[in-house]
Amino acid sequence: MESLDDVLLESDDKMTKAVEFLQQELSGLRTGKASPSLVENVQVEYYGTQTRLRQLAGIATPEPRLIVINPYDPTSLQAIERAILAANIGITPINDGRIIRIPIPELSEERRKDLVKVGHRMAEEARVAIRNVRREANDQIKALQKGGKITEDERDEGLKEIQNYTDTYIGKVDALIAAKEKDVLTV
């Protein structure tokens, strides 16, 4: 069995990953502006393998409402176009045979509110992941104390520390979703 410090470090690491994952997920949520992060993680079937779009093409935003995708291999154009349509992110690619242009339309008020709901759902999933890490860590700490590896005081201190981590990381999740909500709702 591990030590109290191991449990604390592992919990901190897992909670950090949950927040980073949320950050990555939120970056793919559309706002009114063109952003490479909107499409860079789209999975493209490339020679039988699922590959991220950013590994297959250069992605640029020459204008505030336009994304341009320039594939390194011109034969992958159709696959990229299909993958973007299949990703269901509310954008339609225009393939001119050499590059793919994606005009970003203005978001309606209703669409903005839907995107905010999606963001809140993602944030709630991150909060649940953080709470699961807390529950796991608390169980490990209690097991360490039962096994006689740590004292009751150390157990109580460890449980308090895990709760502090939980509060901190849930605060980070709340800050991320608040910033994204502001970004999406700004016209």
Summary of the structure (lengths in Angstrom):
residues: 187
radius of gyration: 21.7
end to end distance: 53.7
largest distance: 69.1
contacts: 554
relative contact order: 0.18
helix: 62%
strand: 14%
